[in-house]
Amino acid sequence: MMTTLDDVKDFESELQKFRHKPILLDFHEEECKSCKLFLPTLKKLSKEYKKEIKIINIDVDYNEELASRFRVKKTPYLLFIKNREIIYKMTKTPSEEELRSHLEFMINSK
């Protein structure tokens, strides 16, 4: 399932809670049209992969500190995290197949 974060404390809590699970951070903003178009795909895959991966939705307009911490310059901005390390960054809207491929890689890699 997908989680929306409200602040940095929530983020740290989620990281700790899901430290043994791959995490996808989806940085977006209200004015981003491609982010809005991508949201249904993200929701669909978050349901499909709810046991294997945690997807966290972060609105940069309300989470400037997190956006700054991860050097988000534009949206969409996706970070793939495993074992608390960033293993991949994506600064474009992926197709469903492309995102699925990255999720599968994160799940199956050591």
DSSP file (Angstrom, degrees, kcal/mol; ACC not computed):
  #  RESIDUE AA STRUCTURE BP1 BP2  ACC     N-H-->O    O-->H-N    N-H-->O    O-->H-N    TCO  KAPPA ALPHA  PHI   PSI    X-CA   Y-CA   Z-CA
    1    1 A M              0   0    0      0, 0.0    54,-0.9     0, 0.0     2,-0.4   0.000 360.0 360.0 360.0 155.9    0.0    0.0    0.0
    2    2 A M  E     -a   55   0A   0     52,-0.1     2,-0.4    41,-0.1    54,-0.2  -0.735 360.0-157.3 -96.2 139.6    1.1    3.6   -0.6
    3    3 A T  E     -a   56   0A   0     52,-2.4    54,-3.8    -2,-0.4     2,-0.5  -0.928   5.7-148.2-115.7 139.5    1.7    6.0    2.3
    4    4 A T  E     -a   57   0A   0     -2,-0.4     2,-0.3    52,-0.2    54,-0.2  -0.927  18.7-143.1-106.0 130.9    1.6    9.8    2.1
    5    5 A L        -     0   0    0     52,-2.2    54,-0.5    -2,-0.5     3,-0.1  -0.697  18.9-173.6 -98.2 145.9    4.0   11.6    4.5
    6    6 A D        -     0   0    0     -2,-0.3     2,-0.3     1,-0.3    -1,-0.1   0.689  67.4  -3.6-105.3 -26.3    3.3   14.8    6.3
    7    7 A D  S  > S-     0   0    0      1,-0.1     4,-1.7    56,-0.1    -1,-0.3  -0.952  75.1 -89.6-158.5 176.9    6.7   15.5    7.9
    8    8 A V  H  > S+     0   0    0     -2,-0.3     4,-2.6     1,-0.2     5,-0.2   0.845 119.3  58.4 -64.4 -36.3   10.3   14.4    8.5
    9    9 A K  H  > S+     0   0    0      1,-0.2     4,-2.2     2,-0.2    -1,-0.2   0.919 106.1  49.4 -60.7 -42.7    9.3   12.6   11.7
   10   10 A D  H  > S+     0   0    0      1,-0.2     4,-2.5     2,-0.2    -1,-0.2   0.903 110.2  52.0 -60.6 -41.0    6.9   10.4    9.7
   11   11 A F  H  X S+     0   0    0     -4,-1.7     4,-2.6     2,-0.2    -2,-0.2   0.938 109.9  46.8 -62.2 -48.6    9.6    9.7    7.2
   12   12 A E  H  X S+     0   0    0     -4,-2.6     4,-2.1     1,-0.2    -1,-0.2   0.884 112.5  51.3 -62.2 -38.6   12.1    8.6    9.8
   13   13 A S  H  X S+     0   0    0     -4,-2.2     4,-2.7    -5,-0.2    -1,-0.2   0.920 110.7  47.5 -64.0 -45.1    9.5    6.4   11.4
   14   14 A E  H  X S+     0   0    0     -4,-2.5     4,-2.3     2,-0.2    -2,-0.2   0.905 110.3  52.6 -64.1 -41.9    8.6    4.8    8.1
   15   15 A L  H  < S+     0   0    0     -4,-2.6    -1,-0.2     1,-0.2    -2,-0.2   0.920 113.4  43.9 -59.7 -43.2   12.2    4.1    7.3
   16   16 A Q  H >< S+     0   0    0     -4,-2.1     3,-1.2     1,-0.2    -2,-0.2   0.926 113.3  50.4 -67.6 -44.7   12.7    2.4   10.6
   17   17 A K  H 3< S+     0   0    0     -4,-2.7     3,-0.2     1,-0.3    -1,-0.2   0.855 121.7  32.8 -63.3 -36.2    9.5    0.4   10.4
   18   18 A F  T >< S+     0   0    0     -4,-2.3     3,-2.0    -5,-0.2    -1,-0.3  -0.051  76.7 128.6-111.9  31.4   10.3   -0.9    6.9
   19   19 A R  T <  S+     0   0    0     -3,-1.2    64,-0.3     1,-0.3    -1,-0.2   0.722  76.3  48.7 -62.9 -21.5   14.1   -1.1    7.2
   20   20 A H  T 3  S+     0   0    0     -3,-0.2    -1,-0.3    -4,-0.2    -2,-0.1   0.247 104.0  73.7-100.5  13.0   14.1   -4.7    5.9
   21   21 A K  S <  S-     0   0    0     -3,-2.0    32,-0.1    33,-0.0    62,-0.1  -0.955  89.8-104.9-125.2 141.8   11.9   -3.9    3.0
   22   22 A P        -     0   0    0      0, 0.0    32,-2.7     0, 0.0     2,-0.4  -0.360  39.2-153.6 -61.1 147.8   12.7   -2.1   -0.3
   23   23 A I  E     -bC  54  81A   0     58,-3.1    58,-3.5    30,-0.2     2,-0.5  -0.983  13.0-159.3-129.7 136.7   11.3    1.4   -0.4
   24   24 A L  E     -bC  55  80A   0     30,-2.8    32,-3.1    -2,-0.4     2,-0.6  -0.975  10.7-157.6-112.9 121.1   10.2    3.6   -3.3
   25   25 A L  E     -bC  56  79A   0     54,-2.9    54,-2.2    -2,-0.5     2,-0.7  -0.882   3.9-163.4 -98.3 124.0   10.1    7.3   -2.6
   26   26 A D  E     -bC  57  78A   0     30,-3.2    32,-3.2    -2,-0.6     2,-0.5  -0.896   3.7-166.8-109.7 102.7    7.8    9.2   -5.0
   27   27 A F  E     +bC  58  77A   0     50,-2.8    50,-1.7    -2,-0.7     2,-0.3  -0.782  24.1 150.4 -88.7 128.6    8.5   13.0   -4.8
   28   28 A H  E     -b   59   0A   0     30,-2.5    32,-3.0    -2,-0.5    33,-0.4  -0.872  31.2-143.1-144.8 175.4    5.8   15.0   -6.5
   29   29 A E    >   -     0   0    0     -2,-0.3     3,-1.6    30,-0.2     6,-0.1  -0.984  29.2-112.1-145.1 157.1    4.1   18.4   -6.4
   30   30 A E  T 3  S+     0   0    0     -2,-0.3     6,-0.1     1,-0.3    -1,-0.1   0.834 114.3  51.7 -57.2 -37.9    0.5   19.5   -7.0
   31   31 A E  T 3  S+     0   0    0      4,-0.0     2,-0.8    -3,-0.0    -1,-0.3   0.510  82.1 107.1 -81.0  -4.0    1.4   21.5  -10.2
   32   32 A C    <>  -     0   0    0     -3,-1.6     4,-1.7     1,-0.2     5,-0.1  -0.661  48.5-170.9 -83.2 108.0    3.2   18.5  -11.9
   33   33 A K  H  > S+     0   0    0     -2,-0.8     4,-2.1     1,-0.2     5,-0.2   0.899  86.4  50.8 -66.5 -41.5    0.9   17.2  -14.7
   34   34 A S  H  > S+     0   0    0      1,-0.2     4,-1.7     2,-0.2    -1,-0.2   0.839 106.9  56.1 -67.4 -30.1    3.0   14.1  -15.3
   35   35 A C  H  > S+     0   0    0      2,-0.2     4,-1.4     1,-0.2    -1,-0.2   0.917 107.9  48.1 -63.8 -42.8    3.0   13.3  -11.6
   36   36 A K  H  < S+     0   0    0     -4,-1.7    -2,-0.2     1,-0.2    -1,-0.2   0.891 111.8  49.1 -65.3 -39.6   -0.8   13.3  -11.7
   37   37 A L  H  < S+     0   0    0     -4,-2.1     4,-0.4     1,-0.2    -1,-0.2   0.812 111.9  50.2 -68.7 -29.1   -0.9   11.1  -14.7
   38   38 A F  H >X S+     0   0    0     -4,-1.7     4,-2.1     1,-0.2     3,-0.6   0.730  89.0  83.6 -80.1 -24.6    1.5    8.7  -13.1
   39   39 A L  H 3X S+     0   0    0     -4,-1.4     4,-2.7     1,-0.2     5,-0.2   0.851  85.8  53.2 -53.9 -45.4   -0.4    8.4   -9.8
   40   40 A P  H 3> S+     0   0    0      0, 0.0     4,-2.3     0, 0.0    -1,-0.2   0.894 110.6  48.6 -59.9 -37.7   -2.9    5.7  -10.9
   41   41 A T  H <> S+     0   0    0     -3,-0.6     4,-2.6    -4,-0.4     5,-0.2   0.928 111.7  49.2 -65.2 -44.5    0.0    3.5  -12.1
   42   42 A L  H  X S+     0   0    0     -4,-2.1     4,-2.2     1,-0.2    -1,-0.2   0.913 111.9  48.3 -61.8 -43.7    1.8    4.0   -8.8
   43   43 A K  H  X S+     0   0    0     -4,-2.7     4,-1.6     2,-0.2    -1,-0.2   0.912 111.1  51.1 -62.7 -43.0   -1.4    3.2   -6.8
   44   44 A K  H  X S+     0   0    0     -4,-2.3     4,-2.0    -5,-0.2     3,-0.3   0.943 113.8  43.0 -59.8 -49.4   -1.9    0.0   -8.9
   45   45 A L  H  X S+     0   0    0     -4,-2.6     4,-2.6     1,-0.2    -1,-0.2   0.825 107.4  60.2 -70.6 -30.2    1.6   -1.2   -8.3
   46   46 A S  H  < S+     0   0    0     -4,-2.2    -1,-0.2    -5,-0.2    -2,-0.2   0.866 108.6  45.4 -64.6 -33.5    1.5   -0.3   -4.7
   47   47 A K  H >< S+     0   0    0     -4,-1.6     3,-0.9    -3,-0.3    -2,-0.2   0.906 113.6  49.0 -72.7 -42.6   -1.4   -2.7   -4.3
   48   48 A E  H 3< S+     0   0    0     -4,-2.0     3,-0.3     1,-0.2    -2,-0.2   0.881 121.9  33.5 -62.7 -39.4    0.3   -5.4   -6.3
   49   49 A Y  T >X S+     0   0    0     -4,-2.6     4,-2.5     1,-0.2     3,-1.1   0.104  78.0 123.8-105.7  21.0    3.5   -5.2   -4.4
   50   50 A K  T <4 S+     0   0    0     -3,-0.9    -1,-0.2     1,-0.3    -2,-0.1   0.761  78.2  45.5 -60.0 -26.1    2.2   -4.3   -1.0
   51   51 A K  T 34 S+     0   0    0     -3,-0.3    -1,-0.3    -4,-0.2    -2,-0.1   0.717 120.1  38.8 -85.9 -21.2    3.9   -7.3    0.7
   52   52 A E  T <4 S+     0   0    0     -3,-1.1     2,-0.3     1,-0.2    -2,-0.2   0.735 118.9  23.8-101.9 -26.1    7.2   -6.9   -1.0
   53   53 A I     <  -     0   0    0     -4,-2.5     2,-0.5    -7,-0.2    -1,-0.2  -0.987  61.3-134.1-146.7 148.9    7.9   -3.1   -1.2
   54   54 A K  E     - b   0  23A   0    -32,-2.7   -30,-2.8    -2,-0.3     2,-0.5  -0.919  18.8-160.9-105.4 126.2    6.9    0.1    0.6
   55   55 A I  E     -ab   2  24A   0    -54,-0.9   -52,-2.4    -2,-0.5     2,-0.5  -0.930   5.9-167.1-109.3 125.8    5.9    3.0   -1.6
   56   56 A I  E     -ab   3  25A   0    -32,-3.1   -30,-3.2    -2,-0.5     2,-0.5  -0.957   8.3-151.5-119.1 124.8    6.0    6.4    0.1
   57   57 A N  E     -ab   4  26A   0    -54,-3.8   -52,-2.2    -2,-0.5     2,-0.5  -0.820  14.7-173.5 -97.0 125.2    4.4    9.5   -1.6
   58   58 A I  E     - b   0  27A   0    -32,-3.2   -30,-2.5    -2,-0.5     2,-0.7  -0.963  16.5-151.2-128.8 116.5    6.0   12.8   -0.7
   59   59 A D  E >>  - b   0  28A   0     -2,-0.5     3,-1.2   -54,-0.5     4,-1.0  -0.762   9.1-154.4 -83.9 114.7    4.6   16.2   -1.8
   60   60 A V  T 34 S+     0   0    0    -32,-3.0     7,-0.2    -2,-0.7   -31,-0.2   0.754  90.1  65.1 -65.0 -24.2    7.6   18.5   -2.1
   61   61 A D  T 34 S+     0   0    0    -33,-0.4    -1,-0.3     1,-0.2     3,-0.2   0.811 114.4  30.9 -66.7 -28.8    5.4   21.6   -1.4
   62   62 A Y  T <4 S+     0   0    0     -3,-1.2    -1,-0.2     1,-0.2    -2,-0.2   0.474 123.5  48.3-106.0  -6.1    4.7   20.3    2.1
   63   63 A N     X  +     0   0    0     -4,-1.0     4,-2.4     1,-0.1     5,-0.2  -0.425  58.8 149.9-132.9  57.5    8.0   18.5    2.7
   64   64 A E  H  > S+     0   0    0     -3,-0.2     4,-2.5     1,-0.2     5,-0.2   0.846  73.0  57.9 -61.1 -34.9   10.7   21.0    1.7
   65   65 A E  H  > S+     0   0    0      2,-0.2     4,-2.4     1,-0.2    -1,-0.2   0.924 109.6  43.2 -63.8 -44.0   13.1   19.6    4.2
   66   66 A L  H  > S+     0   0    0      2,-0.2     4,-2.1     1,-0.2    -2,-0.2   0.906 112.9  52.7 -67.4 -40.5   12.9   16.1    2.7
   67   67 A A  H  <>S+     0   0    0     -4,-2.4     5,-3.0     1,-0.2    -2,-0.2   0.902 112.6  45.5 -60.9 -40.2   13.1   17.5   -0.8
   68   68 A S  H ><5S+     0   0    0     -4,-2.5     3,-1.3     3,-0.2    -2,-0.2   0.910 108.9  55.3 -68.7 -43.1   16.2   19.4    0.1
   69   69 A R  H 3<5S+     0   0    0     -4,-2.4    -2,-0.2     1,-0.3    -1,-0.2   0.872 115.8  38.0 -57.9 -38.8   17.8   16.4    1.9
   70   70 A F  T 3<5S-     0   0    0     -4,-2.1    -1,-0.3    -5,-0.1    -2,-0.2   0.283 111.9-119.9 -98.9  10.4   17.4   14.3   -1.3
   71   71 A R  T < 5 -     0   0    0     -3,-1.3     2,-0.6     1,-0.2    -3,-0.2   0.884  40.8-177.0  55.4  46.1   18.3   17.2   -3.6
   72   72 A V      < +     0   0    0     -5,-3.0    -1,-0.2     1,-0.2     3,-0.1  -0.654  13.6 167.4 -76.1 117.8   15.0   17.1   -5.5
   73   73 A K        +     0   0    0     -2,-0.6     2,-0.3     1,-0.3    -1,-0.2   0.734  65.0   3.6-101.9 -31.7   15.2   19.7   -8.2
   74   74 A K  S    S-     0   0    0      2,-0.1    -1,-0.3   -47,-0.0   -47,-0.1  -0.969  85.3 -77.4-149.9 162.9   12.2   18.8  -10.3
   75   75 A T  S    S+     0   0    0     -2,-0.3     2,-0.2    -3,-0.1   -41,-0.1  -0.871  94.2  46.0-119.2 154.0    9.3   16.3  -10.1
   76   76 A P  S    S+     0   0    0      0, 0.0     2,-0.4     0, 0.0   -48,-0.2   0.537  70.8 165.9 -71.5 154.7    8.6   13.5  -10.6
   77   77 A Y  E     -C   27   0A   0    -50,-1.7   -50,-2.8    -2,-0.2     2,-0.4  -0.940  13.9-168.1-141.9 114.3   11.6   12.3   -8.7
   78   78 A L  E     -CD  26  90A   0     12,-3.2    12,-2.6    -2,-0.4     2,-0.5  -0.888   3.7-167.7-110.8 133.7   11.7    8.6   -7.7
   79   79 A L  E     -CD  25  89A   0    -54,-2.2   -54,-2.9    -2,-0.4     2,-0.6  -0.983   8.5-154.7-120.8 128.7   14.3    7.1   -5.3
   80   80 A F  E     -CD  24  88A   0      8,-2.8     7,-3.2    -2,-0.5     8,-1.2  -0.908  19.1-172.4-103.5 119.1   14.6    3.4   -5.0
   81   81 A I  E     +CD  23  86A   0    -58,-3.5   -58,-3.1    -2,-0.6     2,-0.4  -0.930  13.1 171.4-120.9 133.9   16.0    2.4   -1.5
   82   82 A K  E >  S+ D   0  85A   0      3,-2.6     3,-1.6    -2,-0.4   -62,-0.1  -0.994  75.3   1.0-140.2 135.3   17.2   -0.9   -0.2
   83   83 A N  T 3  S-     0   0    0     -2,-0.4    -1,-0.1   -64,-0.3     3,-0.1   0.871 130.3 -61.6  54.5  38.7   18.9   -1.5    3.1
   84   84 A R  T 3  S+     0   0    0      1,-0.2     2,-0.4   -65,-0.1    -1,-0.3   0.647 115.9 112.0  64.0  18.2   18.7    2.2    3.7
   85   85 A E  E <  S-D   82   0A   0     -3,-1.6    -3,-2.6     0, 0.0     2,-0.5  -0.959  73.0-118.5-121.4 140.9   20.8    3.0    0.7
   86   86 A I  E     +D   81   0A   0     -2,-0.4    -5,-0.2    -5,-0.2     3,-0.1  -0.643  33.5 173.0 -74.6 122.4   19.7    4.7   -2.6
   87   87 A I  E     +     0   0A   0     -7,-3.2     2,-0.3    -2,-0.5    -6,-0.2   0.600  63.9  10.6-106.5 -15.0   20.2    2.1   -5.3
   88   88 A Y  E     -D   80   0A   0     -8,-1.2    -8,-2.8     2,-0.0     2,-0.4  -0.964  56.8-157.8-162.3 145.1   18.6    4.0   -8.2
   89   89 A K  E     -D   79   0A   0     -2,-0.3     2,-0.4   -10,-0.2   -10,-0.2  -0.961   7.4-168.9-123.3 143.7   17.2    7.5   -9.0
   90   90 A M  E     -D   78   0A   0    -12,-2.6   -12,-3.2    -2,-0.4    -2,-0.0  -0.990  11.0-178.2-134.6 126.4   14.7    8.3  -11.7
   91   91 A T        +     0   0    0     -2,-0.4     2,-0.3   -14,-0.2   -14,-0.1  -0.008  65.6  61.1-114.4  28.4   13.9   11.9  -12.8
   92   92 A K  S    S-     0   0    0    -14,-0.1   -14,-0.1   -58,-0.0    -2,-0.0  -0.926  93.9 -90.5-142.4 168.0   11.2   11.1  -15.3
   93   93 A T        -     0   0    0     -2,-0.3     2,-0.1   -18,-0.1    -2,-0.1  -0.739  47.4-148.2 -83.0 115.4    7.8    9.4  -15.4
   94   94 A P        -     0   0    0      0, 0.0     2,-0.1     0, 0.0    -4,-0.0  -0.421  15.0-110.4 -81.4 158.3    8.4    5.8  -16.1
   95   95 A S     >  -     0   0    0     -2,-0.1     4,-2.5     1,-0.1     5,-0.2  -0.372  36.2-105.4 -72.4 165.4    6.0    3.5  -18.0
   96   96 A E  H  > S+     0   0    0      1,-0.2     4,-2.7     2,-0.2     5,-0.2   0.912 123.0  50.7 -59.9 -42.0    4.3    0.8  -15.9
   97   97 A E  H  > S+     0   0    0      2,-0.2     4,-2.3     1,-0.2    -1,-0.2   0.904 110.4  48.8 -63.5 -42.1    6.6   -1.8  -17.4
   98   98 A E  H  > S+     0   0    0      2,-0.2     4,-1.9     1,-0.2    -2,-0.2   0.922 113.7  45.7 -65.5 -44.0    9.7    0.2  -16.6
   99   99 A L  H  X S+     0   0    0     -4,-2.5     4,-2.5     2,-0.2    -2,-0.2   0.923 111.5  52.5 -64.8 -43.7    8.6    0.8  -13.0
  100  100 A R  H  X S+     0   0    0     -4,-2.7     4,-2.8    -5,-0.2     5,-0.2   0.907 107.4  53.0 -57.9 -42.8    7.7   -2.8  -12.6
  101  101 A S  H  X S+     0   0    0     -4,-2.3     4,-2.1     1,-0.2    -1,-0.2   0.909 110.2  46.8 -60.0 -43.9   11.1   -3.9  -13.8
  102  102 A H  H  X S+     0   0    0     -4,-1.9     4,-2.3     2,-0.2    -1,-0.2   0.886 112.2  50.3 -67.1 -39.1   12.8   -1.6  -11.2
  103  103 A L  H  X S+     0   0    0     -4,-2.5     4,-2.4     2,-0.2    -2,-0.2   0.930 110.5  49.4 -64.4 -44.9   10.6   -2.9   -8.4
  104  104 A E  H  X S+     0   0    0     -4,-2.8     4,-2.4     1,-0.2    -2,-0.2   0.899 109.9  52.1 -60.1 -41.7   11.3   -6.5   -9.4
  105  105 A F  H  X S+     0   0    0     -4,-2.1     4,-1.6    -5,-0.2    -1,-0.2   0.934 110.3  47.9 -61.3 -45.8   15.0   -5.8   -9.4
  106  106 A M  H  < S+     0   0    0     -4,-2.3    -2,-0.2     1,-0.2    -1,-0.2   0.904 113.5  47.6 -62.1 -41.2   14.8   -4.3   -5.9
  107  107 A I  H  < S+     0   0    0     -4,-2.4    -1,-0.2     1,-0.2    -2,-0.2   0.901 118.1  40.0 -66.5 -40.9   12.8   -7.2   -4.6
  108  108 A N  H  < S+     0   0    0     -4,-2.4    -1,-0.2    -5,-0.2    -2,-0.2   0.573  95.8  92.0 -91.6 -10.3   15.1   -9.8   -6.1
  109  109 A S     <        0   0    0     -4,-1.6    -4,-0.0    -5,-0.2     0, 0.0  -0.517 360.0 360.0 -84.2 155.0   18.5   -8.3   -5.5
  110  110 A K              0   0    0     -2,-0.2    -1,-0.1     0, 0.0    -4,-0.1   0.433 360.0 360.0 -86.0 360.0   20.5   -9.0   -2.3
